[in-house]
Amino acid sequence: MTIAEWCLFAAAILPLITLAPLKAAAGREFDNSNPRNPTFYDRPMRSRLFGAHLNGFEVFPFFATAILLAEFRHSPQGWIDGLATAFVLVRAAFVGAYVFDRPTLRTALWNMGFALNLGIFFCSGFGVSGAVIATSIGLAFALGVALLLALVAPRH
């Protein structure tokens, strides 16, 4: 298996390990016969963990598609592996920013992850130059959004 394929596995597992400890730590407060009870997620920390959990599943299809397409088209494996590894690391940081209520950082990390995913996707059709251009544009956008949010976002 390639590093990118292991990253695919990590991206699939990350949403599960984001929420599972919360349910286990909640003890009897968590009702496994009604696992989607919205009132369980009313507390701020639980709500943020649930949001990170759902977002992990939302970004997974594009990541999986990009990895599989790039590998199917025999794109440079080193680039696929590097971008996929960076994506998983950024997604883990995203979960941390979500959990610790850092919305501006969370948004910047989400955009960074998307930029890395664009790089993987465009690597499949345009090679390394496509990956570099797509990732660079995406990272510039992520930085711009982060700076804008830092200027206008309310302080906690």
N, C-alpha and C positions, 0 to 999 in steps of 0.2 A: 504494500500500500504506500501511496505517496504521502508526503507531509500534508498536502492540501486535502487529501481524503481523510486524514486524521483530524484536520481542522474542521472538516465537514461534520465528523462525529462530535467533536467538541461543541460546535455551534448547535447541534441537535440536542445535546445534553444540557447545555447552559441554562435554558429556560426551566428545565426540570429541577436542577439543583438550586435554582434561584428561589423556588417556592417550597420545595419539600421540607427544608429545615424549619420554616415558619410553621407549617402544619404540625410537625412533630413537637416543636417547642410549645405549641398552644395547648397541648394536653386535651382535656375534656372540652375546652372551648371550641375545638374543631370537630365538627360532626361529619365523619366520613360517609355517612349515608346521605348527606346533603353538601357535597364538597364545593359547590358553586354558590352557596348561600351568600348573597351580597352583604349581609350584615356582619359576617365574619371579617370582611375586608374594610369595615368602616374606620378602623383606627388608621392614622396617617402612615405609619411604617408598613402595616399590612397592605394598605392601598398602593403604596409605592412598589413594594415587592411584587404585587399582583400586576401592576403596570409594566414592570420590567419583564416579568414572566411572559405576558401577552406580547410585548414588543419583540421578544426573542423569537416567537413563532411567526410574527409578521415579517421579519427580515429574512428568515431562513429560506423561503422558496427562491428568492432571487440569488442568494449566496449559493445555494445548491445548484441552481441552473447554471450560474456563471462558472463554477468549478467544473461541473460535468462537461459543459460546452467547451471550455478551454482545454480540458484534457482530451476530449474526443477529437478536437481539431489539432492536437499535437502542438499546442502553444509551448513556448519555452517553460519547462517544468520549474526551473529555479524561480522564475517570476511568479508563476502561479503559487508555488509554495510560500514565497516571501510575502506576497500580498494576502494570501489566506491566513498566514500566521499573524500578520499585523491586524487583520480583520478580527480574529478571535480575541487578541489582546485588547483591542479597542472596545469590543463588545463587553468584555469582562469589566473594563474600566467604566463603561456605560452603566452597567448594572450597579457598580459602586456609587456612581454619581446619582443614579436614580434613588437608591436606598438612602443615601445620606443627604438627600434633598438639595442637590446642586443643579437646578434646572438649566442654567446657562451652560455649564460644563456638559451636562447630559446632552443637550441639543448639539453642541459642538462635536461631541464624541459620536453621536448618531450620524451626523453629516460626514465625519471622517470615515466611519465605517462604510457609509454609502459610497464615498469616493474610492475607497480601496476595492469595494465590490465592482464599481464601474471599471476600475483598472483590470480586474480579472476578466470581466465580460468583454471589454474591448481588446484585450490581449488575444482573445480567440479569433478575432476577425482582422486585426491590424498589427499583431505582433507586439514587440516591446515598445515601439513608438506609440502605438495606440494606447497601451497600458500607461505609459508615462504621461501622455497628453490628457487622457481621461482622469487619471488620478490627480494630476496637478490642478486641473480645472476644478475638480471636486474638492480638493483640499483648500484651494483659494476661496471657494464658495463657503466652505465650513469655517474658515478663519474670518471671513467677512461677516457671516451671520453671528459668530461668537462675539466679535467686536461690537456689532450693532446691539446685540442683546445685552452685553455688558454695560452699554451706555444707557439703554432705556429700561432695563429690567428693574423692578422694585427691589430694594434691599431687604433682606430678612432681618 
